[in-house]
Amino acid sequence: MTRPRPGDDRAVARSRADAGPTPTSTDVRRDDADRAGHDTQRRGRRRHPTGRASCAQAPHLAANASGRCGAACGDTSERTGTVPVVEISELSVPDAWVFTPRQHSDSRGTFLEWFRSDALTEAIGHPLALSQANHSVSRSGTLRGVHYAQVPPGQAKYVTCMRGQVLDCVVDIRTGSPTFGAFDAVLLDDVDRRGLYVAEGLGHAFIALTDDAAISYLCSAPYTPGREHGVHPLDPDLDLPWPAEITPLLSEKDAAAPTLREAEAAGLLPTYAECQEFYALLRSGHALGPASASAGTGAGASGAGATAGAGAGGAR
């Protein structure tokens, strides 16, 4: 396994939240006429409320020395008297959320709503301005990340696994953040079909646990090469919980990425203050659109269609 330059022995200062997830919910009810004929029985698969894999399902998380498996394993309880479309939980990394959809199965197959704008808006306080949709297919062991874009406008992502299984990590790379250097891990698969929202300024990475793992992204801004950056996903200071039994396969670009400490020293990371200011603008409805905020990078933006296969909005 190729690892980054280890740097000095100091640990990156980080504050990992010990408290469990902060759940919220949406009372948006499904339209019975549109959903007629679909079974409302939910899947019985056990997961953390946040979508983090339970110890039994992801032993590499349970065995991780930092103990980031999170809250006690168990089923989430169904709210009495409502028929929720989706369960919403915030991760221990602020401004990242997991959405677990209600699935409806019968003899024909399964129906679900894998994205609901109203549910996302309830959680984050503003709608996702869809600018680009990406799709990647990865062989087992493919490790993509840790990717992020300059803020503003950055690039928020809503990620879901259409086929197979991936271990997805969100990393707080915002300098000055109370949880700088912290991460949370979520198992995304084609069984529970969770969606993961990653706000602008956060780092995002995943490793494919199966062959032909297919991931779809809804992105708030188009891919702009000059504003895309990365942190090495094997940075020992980050100590992300990639399975020890899988040899990671990295792109040349990701293998050459700086460590978190090196990126911070070079001034490449977004700041917590500028991210919070941008989130406030989004909630107020006064944020610049992706095209305006990316002014001066027209060549990259206009070439997004031609270069998406090479960069795919930071998913390469």
C-alpha positions as CSV (number, residue, x, y, z in Angstrom):
1,M,0.0,0.0,0.0
2,T,1.4,3.4,-1.0
3,R,1.2,5.9,1.8
4,P,1.8,9.6,1.8
5,R,4.8,11.3,3.4
6,P,4.2,10.9,7.1
7,G,5.3,14.4,8.1
8,D,6.2,15.1,11.8
9,D,4.9,13.2,14.8
10,R,2.4,15.8,15.9
11,A,-1.2,14.7,15.6
12,V,-3.5,17.0,13.7
13,A,-5.6,18.8,16.2
14,R,-9.1,17.5,15.9
15,S,-12.3,17.3,18.0
16,R,-14.4,14.3,17.4
17,A,-17.9,14.6,18.7
18,D,-18.6,11.8,21.3
19,A,-22.3,12.5,21.3
20,G,-24.5,10.4,19.2
21,P,-26.3,11.7,16.1
22,T,-28.8,14.6,16.2
23,P,-31.8,13.1,14.5
24,T,-34.5,15.2,12.9
25,S,-37.4,14.2,10.7
26,T,-39.7,15.3,8.0
27,D,-43.5,14.9,8.2
28,V,-43.9,15.1,4.5
29,R,-46.5,12.4,3.7
30,R,-46.6,10.4,0.6
31,D,-49.4,10.7,-1.8
32,D,-51.5,7.6,-1.4
33,A,-52.9,7.8,-5.0
34,D,-49.4,8.0,-6.5
35,R,-48.1,5.2,-4.2
36,A,-51.2,2.8,-4.5
37,G,-50.3,-0.8,-4.6
38,H,-46.9,-0.4,-2.9
39,D,-46.2,-2.4,0.3
40,T,-45.2,-0.1,3.2
41,Q,-43.2,-2.7,5.1
42,R,-39.7,-1.3,5.9
43,R,-36.5,-3.3,5.6
44,G,-35.4,-5.1,8.7
45,R,-31.7,-4.5,8.2
46,R,-29.9,-3.2,11.3
47,R,-27.9,0.0,10.9
48,H,-27.0,3.0,13.0
49,P,-29.5,5.8,12.8
50,T,-26.9,7.9,10.9
51,G,-26.3,5.1,8.4
52,R,-22.9,4.2,9.8
53,A,-22.4,0.5,9.6
54,S,-22.9,-1.5,12.7
55,C,-20.1,-3.4,14.3
56,A,-21.3,-6.7,13.1
57,Q,-21.5,-5.5,9.5
58,A,-18.3,-3.5,9.4
59,P,-15.8,-5.1,11.8
60,H,-13.0,-2.8,10.5
61,L,-14.9,0.1,11.9
62,A,-15.5,-1.6,15.3
63,A,-11.8,-2.5,15.5
64,N,-10.6,1.0,14.6
65,A,-8.5,2.2,17.5
66,S,-10.3,5.5,17.6
67,G,-13.7,3.8,18.2
68,R,-15.6,5.8,15.6
69,C,-18.3,3.2,15.2
70,G,-20.5,5.8,17.0
71,A,-23.7,5.2,18.9
72,A,-24.8,1.8,20.0
73,C,-26.0,-0.5,17.2
74,G,-29.8,-0.9,16.9
75,D,-32.9,-0.3,14.8
76,T,-34.3,3.2,14.5
77,S,-37.9,3.4,15.9
78,E,-40.7,4.3,13.6
79,R,-42.7,7.5,14.6
80,T,-46.2,6.7,15.8
81,G,-49.1,8.0,13.7
82,T,-47.1,9.1,10.7
83,V,-45.9,7.6,7.4
84,P,-42.5,9.2,6.9
85,V,-41.0,9.3,3.5
86,V,-37.5,9.6,4.8
87,E,-35.6,9.5,8.0
88,I,-33.0,12.3,8.5
89,S,-29.9,12.2,10.7
90,E,-27.0,14.7,11.0
91,L,-23.5,13.2,11.2
92,S,-21.0,14.0,13.9
93,V,-19.3,16.2,11.3
94,P,-21.6,19.2,11.2
95,D,-23.3,20.1,7.9
96,A,-23.3,16.5,6.7
97,W,-26.6,14.5,6.7
98,V,-27.9,11.0,6.0
99,F,-31.3,10.4,4.4
100,T,-32.8,6.9,4.7
101,P,-35.8,6.5,2.3
102,R,-38.9,4.4,3.0
103,Q,-39.0,1.5,0.5
104,H,-42.2,0.0,-0.9
105,S,-41.9,-3.6,-2.2
106,D,-44.4,-6.0,-3.7
107,S,-44.3,-8.8,-6.3
108,R,-43.3,-6.4,-9.0
109,G,-40.2,-5.1,-7.2
110,T,-39.4,-2.0,-5.2
111,F,-40.2,1.7,-5.3
112,L,-38.5,4.5,-3.4
113,E,-37.9,8.2,-3.5
114,W,-34.1,8.4,-3.4
115,F,-34.1,12.2,-3.3
116,R,-36.6,14.7,-1.8
117,S,-35.9,18.4,-2.1
118,D,-38.3,19.3,0.7
119,A,-36.6,16.8,3.1
120,L,-33.2,18.2,2.3
121,T,-34.3,21.7,2.6
122,E,-35.8,21.0,6.0
123,A,-32.5,19.6,7.2
124,I,-30.0,22.2,5.8
125,G,-32.2,25.3,5.6
126,H,-32.1,25.9,1.8
127,P,-32.7,23.9,-1.4
128,L,-30.0,22.2,-3.3
129,A,-29.4,24.2,-6.5
130,L,-28.8,21.3,-9.0
131,S,-26.1,22.2,-11.5
132,Q,-24.6,18.8,-12.4
133,A,-25.3,15.1,-12.0
134,N,-22.4,12.7,-12.0
135,H,-22.2,8.9,-12.0
136,S,-19.1,6.7,-11.3
137,V,-18.6,2.9,-11.5
138,S,-15.7,1.5,-9.5
139,R,-14.1,-1.8,-9.1
140,S,-13.6,-3.2,-5.6
141,G,-10.8,-1.4,-3.8
142,T,-11.1,1.8,-5.8
143,L,-10.5,4.7,-3.4
144,R,-11.7,8.2,-4.6
145,G,-10.9,11.3,-2.6
146,V,-10.5,13.2,-0.3
147,H,-12.0,15.8,-2.7
148,Y,-13.3,19.3,-2.2
149,A,-13.7,22.6,-4.0
150,Q,-12.9,26.2,-3.1
151,V,-15.5,28.2,-1.3
152,P,-17.4,30.1,-2.6
153,P,-19.1,28.5,-4.3
154,G,-17.6,25.1,-3.4
155,Q,-19.6,22.1,-4.4
156,A,-22.2,20.4,-2.2
157,K,-23.0,16.8,-3.1
158,Y,-26.0,14.5,-2.5
159,V,-24.6,11.0,-3.0
160,T,-26.3,7.6,-3.2
161,C,-25.2,4.1,-4.2
162,M,-27.2,2.7,-7.1
163,R,-25.4,-0.7,-7.2
164,G,-23.1,-2.5,-4.9
165,Q,-21.6,-1.1,-1.7
166,V,-19.2,1.6,-0.7
167,L,-17.8,3.0,2.6
168,D,-18.2,6.7,2.4
169,C,-16.2,9.2,4.5
170,V,-17.0,12.9,5.2
171,V,-14.0,14.8,6.6
172,D,-14.1,18.3,8.2
173,I,-11.2,20.1,6.4
174,R,-12.5,23.6,7.3
175,T,-9.7,25.3,9.2
176,G,-10.9,26.9,12.4
177,S,-13.8,24.4,12.7
178,P,-14.4,22.9,16.1
179,T,-14.3,19.5,14.5
180,F,-11.3,20.2,12.1
181,G,-9.7,16.9,11.1
182,A,-12.7,14.8,12.3
183,F,-14.6,12.4,10.0
184,D,-17.7,10.3,10.0
185,A,-18.2,7.1,7.9
186,V,-21.4,5.9,6.3
187,L,-22.1,2.6,4.5
188,L,-24.0,3.3,1.3
189,D,-25.4,0.3,-0.6
190,D,-28.2,-0.9,-2.9
191,V,-30.1,-2.4,0.1
192,D,-30.9,0.5,2.4
193,R,-30.3,3.0,-0.5
194,R,-29.3,5.9,1.8
195,G,-28.5,9.3,0.5
196,L,-25.6,11.4,1.9
197,Y,-25.5,15.2,1.8
198,V,-22.0,16.8,2.0
199,A,-22.0,20.5,2.3
200,E,-19.6,22.9,0.6
201,G,-16.2,23.0,2.1
202,L,-16.3,19.4,3.5
203,G,-14.0,16.7,2.2
204,H,-15.5,13.6,0.6
205,A,-14.0,10.2,-0.1
206,F,-15.2,6.6,-0.6
207,I,-13.9,3.1,-1.2
208,A,-15.7,0.5,-3.3
209,L,-16.4,-2.6,-1.3
210,T,-17.8,-4.5,-4.3
211,D,-17.0,-4.7,-8.0
212,D,-19.0,-2.4,-10.2
213,A,-20.1,-0.2,-7.3
214,A,-22.2,2.6,-8.9
215,I,-22.5,6.0,-7.3
216,S,-24.6,8.9,-8.4
217,Y,-24.1,12.5,-7.3
218,L,-26.3,15.5,-7.4
219,C,-24.0,18.6,-7.4
220,S,-24.6,22.2,-6.5
221,A,-22.0,23.6,-8.9
222,P,-20.4,22.3,-12.1
223,Y,-16.9,20.8,-12.2
224,T,-14.3,23.5,-12.4
225,P,-10.8,22.1,-12.6
226,G,-9.0,25.2,-11.3
227,R,-11.0,25.1,-8.1
228,E,-10.9,21.4,-7.3
229,H,-8.5,20.1,-4.7
230,G,-7.7,17.0,-2.7
231,V,-6.2,15.7,0.5
232,H,-4.5,12.3,0.5
233,P,-7.0,9.6,1.5
234,L,-4.2,7.6,3.2
235,D,-3.0,10.5,5.4
236,P,-2.0,8.7,8.6
237,D,-3.1,11.8,10.7
238,L,-6.6,11.5,9.3
239,D,-6.6,7.7,9.9
240,L,-9.7,7.1,7.8
241,P,-11.3,3.6,8.5
242,W,-10.6,2.0,5.1
243,P,-10.8,-1.9,5.4
244,A,-7.4,-3.4,6.1
245,E,-8.2,-6.4,4.0
246,I,-8.6,-4.3,0.8
247,T,-5.6,-2.9,-1.1
248,P,-6.8,0.6,-2.2
249,L,-6.5,1.6,-5.8
250,L,-5.9,5.4,-6.3
251,S,-5.6,7.7,-9.3
252,E,-2.3,9.3,-9.9
253,K,-3.8,12.7,-8.9
254,D,-5.1,11.3,-5.5
255,A,-1.9,9.5,-4.8
256,A,0.0,12.8,-5.3
257,A,-2.4,14.9,-3.1
258,P,-0.9,16.6,0.0
259,T,-1.7,15.5,3.5
260,L,-4.1,17.6,5.6
261,R,-1.2,19.3,7.4
262,E,0.5,20.1,4.1
263,A,-2.7,21.4,2.5
264,E,-3.3,23.6,5.6
265,A,0.3,25.0,5.5
266,A,-0.1,25.8,1.8
267,G,-3.3,27.7,2.4
268,L,-5.3,25.3,0.2
269,L,-8.1,24.5,2.6
270,P,-11.4,26.4,3.1
271,T,-12.0,28.2,6.3
272,Y,-14.8,27.5,8.7
273,A,-15.8,31.2,8.8
274,E,-16.1,31.5,5.0
275,C,-18.1,28.3,4.8
276,Q,-20.5,29.5,7.5
277,E,-20.9,32.8,5.8
278,F,-21.7,31.0,2.5
279,Y,-24.2,28.7,4.2
280,A,-25.9,31.8,5.6
281,L,-26.1,33.4,2.2
282,L,-27.6,30.2,0.8
283,R,-30.3,30.1,3.6
284,S,-31.1,33.8,2.9
285,G,-31.4,33.1,-0.8
286,H,-28.8,35.8,-1.6
287,A,-25.9,33.5,-2.6
288,L,-24.5,33.9,-6.1
289,G,-25.3,31.2,-8.5
290,P,-22.5,28.8,-9.5
291,A,-21.8,30.6,-12.8
292,S,-21.5,34.0,-11.2
293,A,-19.4,32.7,-8.2
294,S,-17.1,30.9,-10.6
295,A,-16.5,34.0,-12.7
296,G,-13.0,34.1,-14.1
297,T,-12.9,30.3,-14.4
298,G,-15.0,30.2,-17.5
299,A,-12.6,27.9,-19.4
300,G,-13.0,25.3,-16.7
301,A,-16.7,25.7,-16.4
302,S,-17.4,25.7,-20.1
303,G,-15.2,22.6,-20.5
304,A,-17.1,20.7,-17.8
305,G,-18.9,18.5,-20.3
306,A,-15.7,17.6,-22.1
307,T,-13.8,17.0,-18.9
308,A,-16.4,15.3,-16.8
309,G,-15.2,11.9,-17.7
310,A,-11.7,12.9,-16.4
311,G,-12.8,14.7,-13.3
312,A,-16.5,14.1,-12.7
313,G,-17.0,16.9,-10.3
314,G,-14.1,15.8,-8.1
315,A,-15.1,12.1,-8.2
316,R,-12.1,10.9,-10.2
